[in-house]
Structure formats: structure tokens, C-alpha cells
Amino acid sequence: MSVTPPAAGHPADEPSPPSTSAAPTAPSTSATSTGPDPSAEAGRRVGATYRVQVRPDFDLTATAGLADYLADLGVTHLYSAPLLTATPGSAHGYDVVDHRAVNPELGGEDGRRRLVAALRAAGLGLVVDIVPNHAGVARPAANPAWWDVLRAGRDSAYAHWFDINWDAGRLLLPVLADSPDALDDLTLADGELRYHEHRFPVADGTGDGSPREVHDRQHYQLVSWRRGDTELTYRRFFAVSDLAGLRVEDPDVFTATHAEILRWAAAGEVDGIRVDHPDGLRDPAGYLARLRAEAPDAWLVVEKILEYGEELPDWPVDGTTGYDALAPVGGLFVDRRAEDDFTVLDTRITGRATSWPELIHTTKLAAATRLLAAELTRLAALAPEVDRESARAALAELAACFPVYRGYPPDGSRHLAAARAEAGRRRPDLTAALDALTARLRDPDDELGQRFPQLTGAVMAKGVEDTAYYRWSRFVALNEVGGSPVHFGTPPEEFHRFAAARLRRWPRAMTTLSTHDTKRAEDVRARLAVLSELPDRWAGQVGDWMREVPLPDPAFAHLLWQTVVGAWPIDRDRLHGYVQKAAREAAAATTWADPDPVFERALHALVDRMYDDPGLHHSITAFAEEITWAGWSNSLGQKLVQLAMPGVPDTYQGTELWDNSLVDPDNRRPVDFAVRRDLLARLDAGWRPPVDASGAAKLLVVSRTLRLRRDRPELFTDHRPLPARGPAAAHAVCFDTGGALAVATRLPLGLARRGGWGDTTVSLPVNQMTELFTGRVYAGPRVPLGDLLGSYPVALLAPVEPASAPAETGETA
């Protein structure tokens, strides 16, 4: 069945609704495809990516202008933020409103063609981000399918597109002010209902009468924004009412929402697809099987958040987007011997004895029963055999006790069993309800069993990532997506086991250190890792600051002071923005729904004093400078490890230089590519930079490692640890990548305290190797680390090619 575009009278700025036919249709903006370039390499293999946040103020034309720079940097593919039409003004693109065309604010189809042409001319390919779980509905007139659902209700041809509980009555839209008189501001204009800047359609034959009377005849009901969390009648993305869940499990919804992306793939214009938030889907495995069948040659990765040590299900994909690599790589540079010191310090500061498991149970239960109360109610209604309140309580407890984001067959049964056991321990009064519900949750064909995993993923994300990570302040370098705040550091042998297993199972999975969703940029975490080497010094310093400028919430104060020294120097306005978001996410002293003005004034006053009080400002600056050099060492080390280990390495925009970004939107700030181009040109002209504030040393490591991976891929087919030998061996992580050798310094403060490398050495995989960062050639079975790491705290060696002439010969052991 297809749908005829609306007749005259439809909003002039609204595109026509998409077809509901199962057959893909070309968008009106692109009648023909550019087609594959015969001279281009067919099916470019994705070797390394560079993530660009394409947005209205850095559109497709601007992105196309990066092609030559990215080729020089050494990546094989540009990895783009979502490109389909999003809510007008969207800065991120995850609120797609029309799946038929490229966002006109990004440059539309013409801009996409220019990008593809520029990438091809530079020998690069394209990886695109897609959003199957939800669509943007903040501005209904911008989303033709949603507009039609609001207009026609259950009779709309698009009613089945969205995960709406039609049995609950009118579709609730939580957009009104929290006032009993809010609807008095409703008006009628141009055949629409208007509430301030919001526009809503009017069903046929219902336009007579007052605005209130017309409103009461619609298929939707405008309600207070506060009712969204408790009474919403459609599935959302987490607790964001502006993002409505899509039913891509329905074949024609899949087809309609993927036709354009798959057209690009079929034309050879897209080599890879990144799938956003598969945990939100009813049937992720089925969805990914369909996507793989439709794009069999695409590099396919999923933004699946795995708990530390959790395995990715056996899906038809190439792997995850790399959060599972972030934690073990960063953990290499954390001194795990300091764990008890930080536990004692945090207990003294906060006065709490609550463990991490107890904290996350509390925050997850709150997420289930408050933020996601509407979703919980909908689930409970699917179990009429259980008393409604008992069903809600039992489902919330199971979600709070669920050990991972969601379970998948067959392993999901053991996660459910673990949750049932823990829930029963905590709530023995719910035994009967837990037993009845668990029996149904085990059945993958039961609607309750299909929907419950959608809740557990949201509960984990909102309860842990977005709440507990801002309350647990013991050592915030560990509070990262895909990580575990209680997994304090990664010994080299543990990292090597992880890398070897990754090579066996997911050799083409992405690796990353920073993304648009990380809480702190990789270089901030690298500097914070230094604190693990001086716990006593940190305890004294943070104690002085907290006594000098107290904050009513000491746990948040500890998180704040760590973040400050990790990101210092940071612009005042950026820090103000961060502390407000972080404090409201923590939801302890203030919240998004009910901000506490007294606490927030104290918080912002603390930030201002950091800049305005000369003594405090000097103290912060002096401490940050004290640990900066070691942070740089950690940054270079973790970057080399991430780029050289098994997988497809991603570089987030701008992070080829030092980056002190914090959580979004801070990490989506514009990037100065002119500075990066200039520095790369200087490196290519022979400059060997010092490790200093310019960040050029990091650009050297990134570009030389990426180029080696691109130009000599045969050197990156394995992962074998190469143990260092000697008194400082514990300060080195070394591995053979299948022909090349990566060496990184770890725990640099401890290394400095013991006087350096001494006679510690490492064996070469082959007799003659060139060190890529210095150009020196090494020969002989063993190389002193003091010599190899004399210029930089990292080294990358490759076998000398017969035709190459060494720039300098290094001494050998």
C-alpha cells in the first residue's frame, strides 16, 4: 500500500509522507545515483576511520574539504555522524525525521555527492552512522510520518511505524508547561493547533470550535512535560520524549527507513555502516541479519555497550564500535596498587560506605521506577495474571539487578537467572511475582520477554552511565562507557589476553579511545591516570582545596576536582556548562527536573573562584603542570596501543592533538583543522617535535602508525606479547603486531622515581627495524629501552624495507 501526499492545506514547509510500500523509493532530491566509479577500488576494505561530527555549521562541503588531510593522516575511511534529514537545527543528527533524503541543512544530496567524489579522489571510503531505533518528534511538522500519525491516529498508514500503545487511549505528548492552565495558551492558526512554538495537525472534520474544544477531539493529548516519564504511551529512546521508538522489526518499516542508506551501499558509495543503539530494538539479532542480507559487503559495526568482560553475541557483524577496547587500553596506564588508597580517600571525603554494586542498584531502581515509569507500566500491563503493583515492583527489581545491558539468547538466560536470584534476595516479599514473571521472560516468543530487554538496556544506561558515573567519585578516570569503576587498572598480561581473544573472534571490530559519547576525552583520562601513581600527594592536595572551597555535596566535589585537574586549563564557560550538566545527571544535590538554585549557585561560585582567586588558580595550575608531562606520556602510550592492537582503529575528530574535552556537548566543539594541517606538513618536512603543549608529538604517533597500517597491512595480522627484560620491565608494554613492534611506557612517574630504564631491553622480531617516530634503524637481537624510548615514551618499529635508506642509525645491544 502506498500513501498519496497530503492535499492542499498541509503545512507548506512539511515534506510529503514517505511511501509505506515494501519497495524502496528514490528520494525526490536524487532521481539517479552517481554510481560506482569504475576506477575506484571495489569494496574498499576499512582499515582505519576518522569520525567527523557533520552538522549544520560543519556541513558536507566542509567535510569534503578534509579528504586530502585525512588521506595524509593515514586513515582509509571517513566515519560520519548521521546524514539523513534530522530535526531542524540538530547539532548531532540522531533525531532523524525523514529517512528518504540527506539532511538539507548539511547540504542535501548534492553535498553528499560532493563528499563521495572528494573521498574517492583522495582514495578514501565512507562509513555512515544510522539510527534504526528511533526518530525525532520534537517538531512534528518536520517528521511527515509522525505528523500523519498525529492527524489520523490509529488509522494512519504510519501508525505501525512507531511503537505506540494504542490501547492506552489518546497519544500523550508531554509538551505543556507544568500548569493546570497551560492549555489556555493553545491557539488555532492555518488549520493547526499551536502552543507557543509547537505546531500540531488537526484531524479532518474536527477544526470547529475553541482551541480547547478542537484539542479534545484529536487523536493526541497535549499534557505537562512532567507526565512524560510516568504516562507516556509510546516507547522512547531512554527517557527522551522527543525521540519516538521505531518498529524496524516490521519489514516495511525497515525498508522505508533504510532504502536510502542501502541505495548508497548498493551504489558502492558507502563501505561501512555503524548501527546506533541496537539494544533499543525488539529483535537486534533479527534486525542485523536483515541488514547484513541487504548490505552483504558492508563493514558492519554496532554501538553495543558491553559490561567489562562481557562477550558480544554471535551476530552477523564485524564487531562493536570499540568501547570494549577503551577500558582495557586505558587501564594499562593506571597503577592498580593504588586502589585501596583511593577507596580510603573517597570514604573519608564522602563519608559513605556504600559499595559500587549497592550504588548502581539504587540508581538503576530509581531509573526504572521514575525516569522509565511509563515503560514499566506498559510492561506490567502485559502480565495481568500478576497484581499490577507487584508486577511493577518485580519487573523494576529484575531490571535493577540485571548484570548487563540486556540478555540475548542463549546467554541471556543466565543473566536473567542471576537477576532473579539477586532480586529474590533483596525482595523476598515478591517471590510469587518474580517466579511468575521470570517464567514468561524466559520465553523469547512472549511479548513480555521481547520488551523487557528494551527496558533493561535503558535502565542500565540511565542508572549507571548517566547517574552513578556522576555520583561515584573514587577515581573518575574509570567512569567511562564500557568500563567499570571497580576494575582498577589493567596489567599488561590481562591486556594481551584481551587483545588475543579479540583477534580470534572480532579482528575487524572498531577500537576507540574517544567518541561523541565518552564522559571525558582520552587525554583527560590519561592525565587522571597519573593520580594513581601519587595517591598520597593527591589526597593532600584535594583535601586542601575542599577545605578552602567547600561544596555541600562532597562526593560531587571530589569528582569535580579530579575533572578539573584532568582538563586544566579549560575555558571558564566550558567548565560552568560541564558542572551544571554533571551535577544534574548525578541527581543527588540537584536534578534536571527540579534544579536546586542554592546548590547550583554554590557550584558556579566554586568554579568562578577557581579563576578569580589568584592563590587557588595558581595552586590548580601548579598541580596540573606537575602531572602534565606524565599525562602526555600516558596519552601517547594509550594512543599507540589503540592504533596498533587488533581491530579497526578510529580517531575521533581533533584527537590527533591533545584534547581536553568533557562530556557532550563539550566534545562536539569545532575543530581547528588548519592547525592540524600545518603541523602535519611540518612533520612531513622532517620536523621531529618535542613532547609539548602543541600536541604535535601525538600527531606524529597517530599519522605514522596509521600510515604504516595502511601501507603495510601485512604487518598487522597478529598480536603477540614481547616481554621486556630488566629492572624496569613492568613499566613497558610491548607487542608484536604480526611484523611490527609497538612499545609504550606505562606508569611514568614510577619509572622516573627509579631512575629510568637502566639496562631494561626488548627483543626485536626481526634483525633490522626502523623506528617510525624518529627514523632510527635498530639491529641486533635486543634493544635497550633507554635508547629506544629516549626521544619519545613510545616506539613503533617496522622491518626495514630493502629499498629504504635509514635517516639515522641507532645503537644496538
N, C-alpha and C positions, 0 to 999 in steps of 0.2 A: 504494500500500500504506500502511495506517496501522498504528500500533502501539498495542496495548492497554496501559493503565497497569499498572505492576507490581502483582503481587498483594501480599497482606499479608506483612509481613516486610521490605519495603523501608524504608530509613531514614525515620523519621517526619517529619523536617524537610526531606525532599527532595521537590521538585515532580515531578509526573509527566513523563515524557519528552515532547518535542514530537512532533507528527504528522510523519511523513515523506511525507505526501501532497503532491502538487503544488498542491493547492488551499489557499489561505490559510485559517487558522482564527482566530477571535477568541479572545483570551486569556480565561481563566476570570474574571479580575478586571474584565472590561469586556465585558458582553454586547451593549451598544449604544453607539454613538458619540454624542457631543454634537452632531455635525452642524455644518455651516457656519451661521454667524449671518447671517440674511438682511440685517441692517443693516450687516454688515461689508463692507468693500471686498473684492471677489473678487480673489484672487491678488495680495495686496499686493506691490508691487514693492520689492525690497530696495534701500534707498538707503544705509544705514549700520548697522553692527551693534555690539553691545556684548557681549563674551564674558564669561560667568559660569561659574565652576567649581562647578556644582551638585554637592553632595557631602552625605554624611550630616549633617555639622554645619552645613550651609547648604543646606537641602533645598528642595523645590519650593514649599512655602509661603513660606519666606523669600525665595526668588527672585521669587515673585509679588508680594511686597511692594515690589519695586524698580520695578514697572511705571511708576508715576507719575514717579519720579525719572528713569528712562531716557527717558520721553517729554519731560520738561522739558529733559533734556540735549540732545536733538535727534536721537537715533538713530531708525531706523524698525523695527528688529528686535532682539530679544534672541537671542543666539547661545549656545546651551547646550552644555556638556560632555555626553558620552553619558548617556542616561537609562534605557536598558534594564537589566535586573537584572544586577548585577555581583557579583563575589566579595564575600561579606560583609565589611564594613569598608573596602571600597575607597575611597580618597580621590580617585580620578580617573575611574573608570568605564570605562576602556579594557580591562578584563578581564571582558567580558560573559560570563555563564554561562547565561542563559536569555533568548532573543530574543523570547519571547511576551508579556512584560509589563514595565511600568515598574518600576524598582528599588523594592521596598518600603521600603528604608532612605532613599529620597528622598521618600517619601510615596505611592508607588504611583500607580495610575490616578486616584484621587481628587485627588491632588496635581497630576497633570498637567492635569486638567480645570480645577482652580482657577487654575493658571498661564495656561492658554489664555484663560480668562474674564477674568482680570486684564489680560492683554496686550490683548485686544480692547477692553476698557473704556477703556484708555489709548490706543487707536488704533495699537497695535504688533502686529507679527507675530513669528513664531518660526522660527529656524534651528536645526536639530539636528545634532549630530555623530554619525556612525555608524562602526562598526568592522567592516568586512567581512572583514578579513584573518585574524583570529584570535579565539579565545575563551579565557576564563580556566579553567585546570585546576588551580590551586594547591590548591583544596579540591574534590576530585572529587564529593563528595555534593551540592555546591551546583549542579553542572552535570549535569542529568539525562541529556543525550545522552552526555557523556563517561563518566558512571558506567555507563551501559549498555554502552558500548564496552569498558570495563574488565571488566565482568561477563561479556559474551558474546563478546568478541573479534571476530574477523573475521565472525562470524555475526550481529553486532549490526546492527539496521536503521540504525544511525548510523555504521557503520564507514566508509562512504564520505564522511561529512561532514568528517572530519579527514584531513589529508594525511599518512597513515601508511604507512610502508614495511613492509607485512605480510610481504614475502618475507624480511625480515631476522630473523624469529623473534618471540619474545615482545616485547611493547611495553615498552620500558625506561622506568622512572620514576625519575629521579635525585633521590631524597628522603632517602636514608640518610646518616648520619654517615660520614665517611671512615675507617672502621674495619672490619677483617675480621670483627669480632664484632657489627656493627650489627644484624644480623637477630635476635640473641638478645633484643633489646628488643621483638620483634614479639609481639603478643597476639591472641587471638580473643575477641570480645565482641559479643553481639547479632547473630550471624551475619555479622560483618565482621572483617577484619583491621585491627588498629590498630598504628600506630607513633607513639608519643607522641601528639601532637595530630592526626596524619594518620589518615584513615579510608579504607578500600578495600573494594570489594564482593568477594563470594565467588561463583564460578560455581556453578550448580546441580550438586548431586551431588559437590562437592569439599570439603565442610566437615568431614570427619572427620580426626582425627589432630592432631599438634602444629602450632603456628603455622607453623613452617618447612615442614612437610610440606604443609600447606594452601597456603602461598605458592607452593611449587614446582609446584602443579597449575594455577595461574592463567594467564590469557592475558597477564598483565603480569608484569614482574620488577622488584622494588624494588632499586635499585643506589645506589652512592655518588653524592652530588651532583657529585663531580668528573668523573664519566663522562658528564655531560650534554653537554658541549661536544664530546666525541670520539666518543660511541657512540649518541647519541640516535636513535630510529627514527621520529620524527615531526618535521615541519617546525615551526619555532618563529617567533615574532616576534623578529628579530635573534637574540640569544643568550639570550633569556629563556625558560627551560624551563617556566615557569608559564603561558605563552601558546602554545596549540597552533594551528597553521595550519588554516584552514578552506578547503574546496574549493568556493568560491562559483561556480566555473565550471560546476559541476553544477547544472542548472536547478532540481531540487527542493531543493537546499541553499540556493540563492539565495532561493527562495520562502519556505522555512521561516524563514530568518534575516532576511528583510526584510518579512514580512507585516505586522507591527505598525507599522513606520515608514511603509510605504506606505499603511496604513489611515489614519494621521494625515494624510498628504498628500492622499489622496482626499477626506477629510472637510473639507479646507480649513483644517486646524489647524496645518499646517506649510507654510511658504513656501519654505524653503531647506534643503538638505542638504549638510553638509560630510563628505566621504569621507576617512577616515583612511587613510594609508599605502597608496595604490594600488600602489606599487612592489612590495609583497609578493605581489600576486596573480599567478596564472599568465598571465591574459589581461586586463590592465587595460582595453584598448580594448573588448573584448567585454563585460566587466562593465559599463562605463559606458554602453555602448549599450543594454544591457538595463535599467539603472537609469533612463536617460533615457526609454525607452519606457514604463516603468511610472509615472514621475512627470514627464510631459512639460512641466508648467508650473512645476516647481520651479526655483529658483535653485540651481545645482549647482556646487560648487567642490571641488577636490581638494587634499589635502595632498601635493602633488608638489614635492619639493625639486629645483630646477633649479640646476645649476652656473652661475657668473657668465657671463651672455651666452647660455646655452642657451635654446632655444625650447621651449615646451610643445607636445607633439604635437597634431595636429588632432583632438581628442576632442570628443564632444558634450556639453561642459561650458561653464560660464561663465568658467572660469579657475582659477587656483590660490588658495591661502589667503594668499598675499601675501609669502612670503619673498623672492621675486624682486624685490619693490619695496623691501624693507627695506635691502638693501645700497646701492643707488644713492642712496636718500634720505639715509641716514646718511653716505655718502661725501661729500656736498656740504659737510659741516662738518669735513672732515679736510683739512689742508694737505698736499697731495701733495709739496710741495717738501722735506718733512722725511723722506722715505723713506730716503735714504742715511744720514742721521744716525741713524735708528733701527736700520738694518742694522748700522752700525758699533758702536753701543752694545750691541746684542744679541750680536754676535760677541765683543765684549770681555767681556761678562758671562758668557756660556755657554762660550766657547772653542770653539764648534763652527763648522765651515764648511759644514755640511750645508744644502743648499737645501731649500725647501719641497717641490718635486717628489720629492726623494730621501727626505725625511722621510715623506711620505704613502705612498710606495711601501713603505717599511719597515713602517709601521703597518698598511697595508691587507694586506700579505702575512702579517703576524702574525695579523690578524683572520681571514683565510681559512684559515690552517693550524692555528690554535689555537682561538680562540673558535668558529669555524664549521667545525671539522674534521669533525663528523658530517655536515653538509650537503655538504661537499666530497667525502667518501667516497661518499655516495649518488650524487652526480653522476658520479664516476669509474666507479662500477659500471654506469652506463648506456653506457659505451664499452668493452666487453670486447675490442674489436679493438686497444686500446692497453694496453700494460703498466700495471698498476694504479698503481704508484708514479709512473710517468711521466705518467699521466693526471692524478693528483692534483697533481703539481707544475706541469704545464702549465696546468691549469684555475685553480690558485691564482695563477699568474703573470699569466694573462689578466685575472683579476678585479682583481689589484693594479694592473694597467696600464690598466684601463678608465677612460676620462676623465670619465664621468658616472655617475650612479647606475645607470641601466640604459638599454639601447637599445630603441627602438621602430621598427617598420617605417614608412617606408623608411629613415629616417636612422640607424637602429641599425646598418646595415651599415658605415657609415663609422666609427662608434665602434669596432666590432669590428675593422675593418681597422687602425685606429690602435693598438688594444690588441695586435693580433697583431704589428705591426711593432716596437713597443716591447718586447714580451715576447721576441721573437726576438733583439733587440739585447742584452737582458740575459741570456738563457739560450739561446745558440746550440746547446747540447747537447740542447735539447728540440725542435729543429726538426721532426723527424718527427712527434712527438706534437702539437705546435702546429698543424701543417698538417692532420693528420687530424681533430683536434677542431674547428678553425675551420671546416672544410668542413661539419661537422654543425651547428655553431652558427648557420650562415647559413640553415639550413632551419627556417622557423617551424613546420613540422609535425612536426619531430623533438622527442621528449620532452626530449632533452638541450638543444636550443635553446630550449625553453619554460621549463625550470627554471633554466638558467644565469643569466638576468636576475634571478631572485629572489635568487640569491647575490650578484651584483654590487652590488645595492642595499644589501644588508645589510653587505657588505664596506666600501662607501663610508661608510655611517652609523657603523659601529663603528670603522673605521680612521681616519676623518677627524674627524667631528663629536665622537665620544666618546673619542678618544685624541689625535690630532695637535693638535686645538684646545687641549688642555691641556699640550702639550709645546712648541708654537711660541709663543714669548713676545715676539716682536719688537714688536708693537703690538696688544694683545689686543682693542681696540675692533673690529677687523676679524674676529675669530674668532667668527663668527656663522653660524647656519644659513642656507644660501642665499647666503652671501657668499664672499669669497675673501681670505685673509690677505695675498695678494700683490697685490691690487688696491688700491693705496694712495690712496684718495680718488677723488672723482667731480667733475670740472669741470662747471660749470653747463651747458655746451653738450652734454656727454655725457648728463647727466640729461634735458635737454629732448628729445634724440633717443630716449631710452628711453621717456619719457612719451608722446611722439607715436606711437611704434610700439605701445605698449600700448593707446592709444586706438583705433588702427586694428584691432588683432587681438583684444584682450581687454578691451573697455571696461567689462565688468561683473565683472572679476576683483577679488578682495579685495586691499586693501592693509593692511599692518600694520607696527608697529614693535616690539611685544612680544607674546609668546604664552606659553603654559604650557611651551613647549619651548625658548625662547630662553635663551642662556647667561648673558646679563646684560640687565637691563631697559633700555629705551630711554634713560632719563635717566642711567644709569650709563655707557652708551656715549657719550652726548652730552658728559658731563664728560671722559671719557677722550679724546675728540677734541681737547680743548683742549691736551693734551700735544703734539700735532703742531705747535702754534704756539710751543712753548718747549722744543725738544729739548735744548738745552744745559742749561737750568735743570733739566729732568727728569733728565738724565744725572748731573748733580752730586748731586741730592737722592737718587736711588735708590742711587747709589754709596755715599753716606754711610750710608744705612740698612743696606745689605747688608754693609758693613764692621762696623757696630755690632752687628748681629744676623745673623751668617752662617747659612746653611742648606746642608746637604750637596748639594742639587740647585739650582744657581744659576739654571737655566732656569725651574724652577718658582718660585723666589724672585722672579724678575722678573715672572712672571705674577701672583703673589700681591700684590706691592706695587702694581702697576697696578690690580688689582681693588680693593684697599683704598682707594686714593685716589679711585677712581671711585664707591665706595659709602659712603664715610665721611660721617657717623657711622653705624656699624652695630652692632647688639647683639652682644656677645661670643659668645653661644651660636650665633647665626646664622653668624658668621664661622668658628667652630670646625666647624660642620656643613659649611660650604662647603669649607674647606681639606681636610678628610678626603675628601670626595667627589672634589674636583678632583684631588688627588694620586693617588688610586687609579685614577681614569679615565686619567690620564696614563700610568700603568703603567710608570713609569721607576724611581722610588725605592721605591715600594710599590704593591701591587695589591689588588684585591678578593679574589682567591683566596688570596693569601699576603701579608697585611699585614706590613710591616716595623715592628715595635714601636719600634725605636731611632729610625728616621727620623720616625715619626709622633709620638713624644714630643717630638722636637726641633721639629717643625712646630707642635704645640699650644703648646709653650713659647714659641715666637716670637709666636704670637697673644696669649697671655696677657701677654707683655711689652709689646705694643702698648697695653694698657690699664693695666698696673700700674707701668710705668716712667714717671714724670712727664715726664721730658725727651723720651722717644720719643713719648709720647702727645701732648705739646704740639707736637712737630715735625710729626707726621702731621696734626693738626688745623689747624695754621697753613698747611701746604701745600694741604690740601683747601679751606680757606677762600679761599686765594689764587686758585684756579681755579673756585670755585663759581659766581660771577656769570657767567663766560663759559660755563660748562656750562649754566646756566639759559637763556642766550641761544640756545645750540645746541638745547636741548630744545624751546623754543618754536618755533624755526625749523623743525626737522625734523617737529614735530607738525603745524604749519600746512601744510607741503608735502605730507605724507602725507594729510591730510584733504582737501586741495583738489585734488590731482592726479587724473588719470583713474582710475576704479575705484570699488569699494565699500569705504569705509574702515572698519576695525574698531578699536575701542578695547578693549584688554584690561582686565579688571576692576581698578579702582583707579588706572589710569594717567592718569586725567584730572587727578590731582595728581602731584607729584613721586613717583617710585617708585625706590627703590634696591635692588630685588630682584636676587638672583642666580639661579643655575640651580635647577630643581626639586629638592626640594620647597619651597625658599625662596620661589619666585614663586607659590606656591599658598596663601600665608598668608591669614588672614581680612582682609577689607577693612572699614574703618570708614566705612560709608555715611552714618551720621549726620553726620559732619563734612562730607562732600561735599554732603549736602542743605542743611546750614546755609550753607555758603559759596555754593552756587548761589542760594539765596534772597537772600543779601546782594547778589550780583551783579545779580540781577533787580530789586532795590530801588534800583539806581543806583550801587552802590559800584564804583569803579574801583581795583582793588587794585594795590599796588606789586609789583614782581618780587622776592619774598622767600621765606623758608623755608616759608610757608604753602602755596605751590603754587597759590594762588587765581588767579594770572595764567595758569597753564596751563589751569585750569578755564574761565577766560574765553575763551581761544583755542579750546578744544575745543567748548564749548557754542555760541558764536556761529558758528563755522564749520559745525558740524553742523546748526544751525537754518537757516542760510542754504541749505545743500544741500537740506534737507527742504522748506523753504517756497518756494524759488525754484529748482527743479531745472533750469529752462531756462538758468540762468547757468553750469551745469557740464556743458557739452556739447562742450568743445574744450580744446586745450592749445596755446597759442602763446607762445613766449618774448617777453618785453618787455625789451630790454636797458636797463640803467641807463646814464646818460651822466655822465661826470665823473671826477674823480681817484680816487674810491673805488668805482668801478663793480664792481670784482672782488669786493667784499665783499657784494654783493647778488645774490639770486636772485629773479627776478620773472617771473610768467607770467600770462597772461590765460586764464581757465578757460572762456571762452565768454560772457563778460559781466562776471564779477567779476575782481578783480585781487589776486593773492597776492604779498606781498613779504616776504622773510626776510633777516635778517642772517647772513652767514657769516664765519668767521674773525674773531671779535670782538676778540681780543687785537691782531691786526694793525691792525684799524680804530682801536682806541684809541691804538696807538703812532703812527699817522699823524695823530692829532688829530681824528678823526671824519670825518663825511661831506663836509665842505666844501660845495662847490656841486654835488655829485652829485645828479642828478634822475632821475625816471622819468616816462614819458608815461602819461596816463590813457586807457583805452579809450573812454570817453565823457566828456562835458563835466562833469557833476556826479556825484560819487560820495560815498557815506557810508562812513567807515572804521568798521567794526563794533566794534572793541575800545575805541575812545574816543568814538564818536558824532559825531566831527567831519565836516563836509562840505567836500570839496575841489572846486574848479572850475578850469578852465584847462587848457591842453594839457600842462603839465609841473608836477610837484610836487617840491620839494626833499626828499630823503630825510632830511635832518636834522630837518625839521619832521614828516614823516610818521611817522618812527620815533623821535620824541622821547620818547614815553611808554613804548613797548614796542619790542623789537627786531624785531617782526613787525607786519604790517598786512594787513587784508583789506578791500577796498573793493568796494562794490556800487553799481550805478546807483541814484540817488535815485528812490524811488517817488513818483508825483505827490502822493499824499495825506500823505506823511511830512513831519514838521516836524523840522528838524535841531536837535540839542541844542546844538551849538556850531559855529561856522564857522571853518575853518582858513584860514590864509594860503595864497595861491596864488602860483605862479611867474608 
